[in-house]
Amino acid sequence: MDPATIAPSNQEVRIQLRTGARIRELRQARGMRSRDLAALARISQGQLSKIENGKAAISIKNLGRLCRILDRPVSYLFQTDAEMPKVLGTLTTVKGPENKAIQWFAAEVERLSANRISLLPLTAAQLGSAGDQIELLSRGVIDLFIDDLAVYQKFEPAFQVFEFPYTFRSVSHQQAFLEGPFFSNRMRPALKKHGICFLNPRWNWVRGLEWVLIASRPIRHPGDIRDLRVRITESGSLARFWRLLGAQPVAVPWTGIKKALRDGRIDVVPTHKSHLYPLGFCRYARYVTLLGDVPPVLGIGVNRIKYQALVPAIQEVLQSTSTAAGDYFTTLVQHTEKANEHMNIRRYKAVYLNVDPHPWRQAAQAVLERLLSRQALPREAWDELG
């Protein structure tokens, strides 16, 4: 029986039917058999069948138990389709391939959900720093956030492993960590406590092909950055890292980098090759040191309460589209970087310096060991890296 066909005066029956339909929908979306869910909820299979078909009332005790098993708030079972969120706020990160990929992601979500859900791109200027945005995500002010995993160290220090260069030996090493038990059992639950979960299951949003330094002078060796002013985020551990390398760290918001370069307040910007031409950085710092290193992956963080309010079919659209958009994004970055290098040379007279990454890796690892010995970094996270 369709709850919509029940007379408004019989509200109790309408609620029973809607609640039962939601429970059945969630069970089927998880691929659970009714007897398995009934056993976990400590009720009979026959009782569960009656509940799912709207033929039996359900106690608050059993309702709470079913919701815990199905990972949904109790309120989800009572919401109508009209009360389901229609818009999720997301973030357009920077110009270039990232912007295009997020716009593509938003368009695909709307198309595949038949306009039942939309992603509303916002700008960094509207939301503040990455740290501010993570706080807004946790509080549900914004619903969805795409950025480097290092930003989540605000809630779990182990995410610092994604903040430093040369942490991972290879792409496969990085993927093994992301899919390993430490990330699953320690890092994900830490974010869950703050109301955040990750949407992308394959970690295939790869930001750039190469880590680089852009500078106002040629930099070929770690010793060349001594006493230079290096742009960092507002991170104490990152500041200590660059000081131990001999540089002077200067915290500058992402949106203020170009102005800081133009005004001479910073000399060096560690960044990703894909950012150079779209953001015009080389207009003020034309030397690009190519340091290799494993490119970081982006996490699609989503507010857990808002995500739980979505029906399984819409959740599946977001999951599958985030994976497709990651492949699109990574391919786009690879093609764009090759073209942008030529345009960067032609327009800004950029100079690309191929250097031996071995001294850089050694210097970075030596600094990280010093920070670990001072207990300035979470030792257990680095131990998991092997």
C-alpha positions in Angstrom: 0.0 0.0 0.0 1.3 3.4 -0.9 1.4 5.8 2.1 0.3 8.6 -0.2 -3.1 6.9 -0.8 -3.9 6.7 2.9 -6.4 9.2 4.2 -4.8 12.1 6.2 -6.9 11.2 9.2 -5.2 7.8 9.5 -1.7 9.3 10.2 -0.6 6.3 12.3 -1.0 3.9 9.4 0.8 6.3 7.1 3.8 6.5 9.5 3.9 2.7 9.8 3.9 2.2 6.1 6.6 4.8 5.5 8.8 3.5 8.3 8.5 0.0 7.1 9.3 0.9 3.5 12.4 2.8 4.6 13.7 -0.1 6.7 13.1 -2.5 3.8 14.8 -0.1 1.4 17.9 0.3 3.6 18.1 -3.5 4.2 18.0 -4.2 0.5 20.5 -1.5 -0.3 22.9 -3.2 2.0 22.3 -6.6 0.5 21.1 -8.0 3.8 18.6 -10.9 4.1 15.6 -10.2 6.3 16.6 -13.1 8.6 20.0 -11.6 9.1 18.7 -8.2 10.0 16.1 -9.7 12.3 18.8 -11.7 14.1 21.0 -8.6 14.6 18.0 -6.6 15.9 16.9 -9.5 18.2 13.4 -9.8 16.7 11.8 -12.6 14.8 11.9 -12.7 11.0 8.1 -12.7 11.0 8.0 -9.6 13.1 10.5 -7.8 10.8 8.3 -8.8 7.8 5.3 -7.2 9.4 7.2 -4.1 10.3 8.6 -3.7 6.7 5.1 -4.1 5.3 3.5 -1.6 7.6 1.4 -4.2 9.4 2.9 -3.8 12.9 3.9 -1.0 15.1 7.5 -0.9 16.2 8.7 0.0 19.7 11.2 2.8 20.2 13.7 0.2 21.5 13.5 -1.9 18.4 13.4 1.2 16.2 16.7 2.5 17.7 18.3 -0.9 17.3 17.4 -1.2 13.6 18.6 2.4 13.0 22.0 1.6 14.6 22.4 -1.5 12.4 21.4 0.3 9.3 23.5 3.4 10.2 20.7 5.9 10.0 19.2 8.4 12.4 15.7 7.6 13.6 14.5 10.8 11.9 15.4 9.3 8.5 12.6 6.7 8.8 10.0 9.3 9.2 11.0 11.9 6.5 9.0 12.2 3.4 10.5 12.5 -0.1 9.7 16.2 0.1 11.8 16.5 3.2 14.9 14.8 1.7 17.7 17.3 1.0 17.6 18.6 -2.6 20.9 20.6 -2.6 24.3 19.8 -1.3 26.8 22.6 -1.0 30.2 21.8 -2.4 33.4 23.7 -3.2 34.9 24.8 -6.5 38.6 24.7 -5.5 40.7 26.5 -8.1 40.7 27.5 -11.7 41.7 24.9 -14.3 41.1 21.1 -14.3 39.9 21.0 -10.7 37.1 23.5 -11.4 36.1 21.7 -14.5 36.0 18.3 -12.8 33.8 19.5 -10.0 31.4 21.2 -12.4 31.3 17.9 -14.4 30.6 16.0 -11.1 27.8 18.4 -10.2 26.2 18.1 -13.6 26.4 14.3 -13.6 24.8 14.0 -10.2 21.9 16.2 -11.3 21.5 14.2 -14.5 21.7 10.7 -13.0 19.4 11.6 -10.1 16.8 13.0 -12.5 17.2 16.3 -10.7 16.4 14.9 -7.3 19.7 16.2 -6.0 21.9 19.1 -7.0 25.4 20.2 -6.0 25.9 23.9 -5.5 29.5 25.0 -6.1 30.8 27.6 -3.7 34.1 29.5 -3.8 36.9 29.6 -1.3 36.3 33.3 -0.9 32.9 32.5 0.5 34.0 29.9 3.0 37.4 31.0 4.3 40.5 28.8 4.8 40.6 25.0 4.5 40.6 24.7 8.2 37.5 26.9 8.4 35.8 24.8 5.7 36.4 21.5 7.6 34.8 23.0 10.6 31.8 24.2 8.5 31.6 20.7 7.1 31.5 19.1 10.5 28.8 21.5 11.6 26.7 20.9 8.5 27.0 24.5 7.3 28.4 23.0 4.1 27.6 19.5 3.0 30.4 18.3 0.8 34.1 19.3 0.5 36.9 18.3 -1.9 40.5 18.9 -0.9 43.8 17.3 0.2 43.4 14.8 3.0 46.0 16.8 5.1 43.3 19.3 6.0 41.6 16.7 8.2 44.4 16.8 10.7 42.3 19.4 12.5 40.2 16.5 13.8 42.8 13.6 13.7 46.6 14.3 13.8 47.4 11.1 11.8 46.2 13.0 8.7 49.6 14.8 8.9 51.1 12.0 6.9 49.5 13.6 3.8 50.9 17.0 4.6 54.6 16.5 3.9 56.6 15.7 0.7 58.1 12.3 0.2 55.9 10.6 2.8 55.0 7.8 0.4 57.4 5.8 -1.7 55.0 5.2 -4.6 51.4 5.5 -5.7 50.8 1.9 -4.7 52.3 2.6 -1.3 49.9 5.5 -0.8 46.9 3.4 -2.0 47.9 0.6 0.4 47.9 3.0 3.3 44.5 4.4 2.3 43.0 1.0 2.0 44.8 -0.4 5.1 43.5 -1.2 8.6 45.1 1.9 10.3 43.2 4.3 8.0 40.0 2.3 8.3 40.1 1.6 12.0 41.7 4.8 13.4 41.4 7.7 10.9 37.9 7.2 9.5 36.3 6.7 12.9 38.0 9.8 14.2 36.3 11.8 11.5 33.0 10.0 12.1 33.0 11.4 15.6 33.0 14.9 14.0 30.2 14.0 11.6 32.3 13.5 8.5 32.7 10.6 6.2 34.3 10.1 2.8 32.3 9.7 -0.4 35.0 8.5 -2.9 35.7 4.7 -2.4 38.6 4.4 -4.9 40.7 7.4 -4.0 41.1 8.2 -7.7 41.0 12.0 -7.6 44.7 12.5 -8.1 45.9 16.1 -7.9 48.6 16.6 -10.4 51.5 14.6 -11.8 54.2 16.2 -9.8 55.1 18.2 -6.7 57.0 21.4 -7.5 58.5 24.5 -6.0 57.9 27.9 -7.7 60.4 30.5 -6.8 61.8 33.9 -7.7 65.2 32.3 -8.2 66.5 28.9 -9.3 66.3 26.2 -6.6 68.1 22.9 -7.4 69.2 21.6 -4.0 67.7 21.6 -0.5 70.4 24.0 0.6 69.1 26.6 -1.9 66.0 27.3 0.1 68.0 28.4 3.2 66.7 31.7 4.6 64.0 32.0 1.8 60.4 32.7 2.8 58.3 29.6 2.0 54.5 29.9 1.8 52.7 27.4 4.1 49.2 26.9 5.4 48.4 27.7 9.0 50.0 24.5 10.3 52.5 24.3 13.2 54.0 21.0 12.0 54.5 22.3 8.5 56.2 25.4 9.9 58.6 23.3 12.0 59.3 21.1 8.9 60.4 24.1 6.8 62.4 25.7 9.6 64.4 22.5 10.1 65.1 22.7 6.3 66.5 26.2 6.9 63.7 28.2 5.4 61.4 30.9 6.9 57.8 29.7 6.8 55.1 32.3 6.1 51.5 31.4 6.5 49.5 32.8 3.6 45.9 31.9 2.7 45.5 30.1 -0.7 43.6 33.0 -2.2 46.4 35.4 -1.2 49.4 33.6 -2.7 49.6 35.6 -6.0 49.4 38.9 -4.2 52.1 37.7 -1.7 54.4 36.8 -4.6 53.7 40.1 -6.3 54.5 42.1 -3.2 57.6 40.1 -2.4 56.4 38.8 0.9 57.2 35.2 0.0 60.0 33.7 -2.2 58.9 30.0 -2.6 55.6 28.3 -3.0 55.4 24.4 -2.7 52.5 23.4 -4.8 51.3 21.1 -7.6 52.3 21.5 -11.2 48.6 21.6 -12.3 48.1 24.9 -10.4 50.8 26.9 -12.1 49.4 28.2 -15.4 45.6 28.4 -14.4 46.5 30.6 -11.4 49.3 32.6 -13.1 51.8 32.0 -10.3 54.8 32.1 -12.7 54.1 35.7 -13.6 55.8 36.6 -10.3 57.9 33.5 -9.7 59.0 31.9 -12.9 61.4 29.2 -11.7 59.8 25.8 -11.4 61.7 23.0 -9.6 60.3 19.6 -10.6 60.7 17.4 -7.5 58.7 14.4 -8.5 57.1 12.8 -5.5 53.8 11.0 -5.3 50.9 13.3 -6.2 48.3 13.5 -3.4 44.7 12.2 -3.7 41.7 14.4 -2.9 39.1 13.3 -0.4 35.4 14.0 -0.9 34.3 14.7 2.6 30.6 14.8 3.2 28.6 15.8 6.3 27.4 12.5 7.7 24.0 13.7 8.9 23.1 15.2 5.5 24.4 12.1 3.8 22.3 9.8 6.0 19.2 11.8 5.1 19.5 10.7 1.5 17.7 7.6 0.2 20.0 4.7 -0.9 19.4 5.4 -4.6 20.7 9.0 -4.3 23.7 7.8 -2.2 24.5 5.3 -5.0 24.4 8.2 -7.5 26.8 10.2 -5.4 29.2 7.2 -4.9 29.3 6.1 -8.5 29.5 9.6 -9.9 32.3 10.5 -7.5 34.3 7.6 -8.9 33.6 8.5 -12.5 34.4 12.1 -11.8 37.7 11.1 -10.3 38.8 9.2 -13.4 37.7 12.3 -15.5 39.6 14.6 -13.2 42.8 12.7 -13.2 42.8 12.3 -17.0 42.0 15.9 -17.4 44.9 16.9 -15.1 47.4 14.7 -17.1 46.4 16.2 -20.4 46.1 19.8 -19.1 49.5 19.8 -17.4 51.3 18.9 -20.7 49.6 21.8 -22.5 50.0 24.2 -19.7 53.7 23.8 -19.4 54.2 25.1 -23.0 51.8 28.0 -22.4 53.5 28.8 -19.1 56.9 29.0 -20.8 55.5 31.1 -23.7 53.5 33.6 -21.6 55.5 33.9 -18.4 58.9 32.8 -19.6 58.8 30.0 -17.0 61.9 27.9 -16.5 61.4 24.3 -15.6 64.3 22.8 -13.6 64.7 19.0 -13.6 66.7 18.1 -10.5 67.8 14.9 -8.8 65.0 14.2 -6.2 67.2 11.9 -4.1 68.8 14.7 -2.0 65.3 16.2 -1.5 63.9 12.9 -0.3 66.8 12.4 2.1 66.5 15.9 3.5 62.7 15.6 4.0 63.0 12.2 5.6 65.8 13.4 8.0 63.5 16.3 9.1 60.6 14.0 9.6 62.7 11.7 11.8 63.7 14.7 13.9 60.0 15.8 14.3 59.1 12.2 15.2 61.9 12.0 17.8 60.5 15.2 19.3 57.0 13.7 19.4 55.9 16.6 17.2 54.2 14.1 14.9 52.0 11.0 15.6 54.5 8.1 15.6 51.9 5.4 15.1 50.8 6.8 11.8 54.4 6.8 10.4 55.0 3.3 11.8 52.1 2.1 9.6 53.9 3.4 6.5 56.6 0.9 7.0 
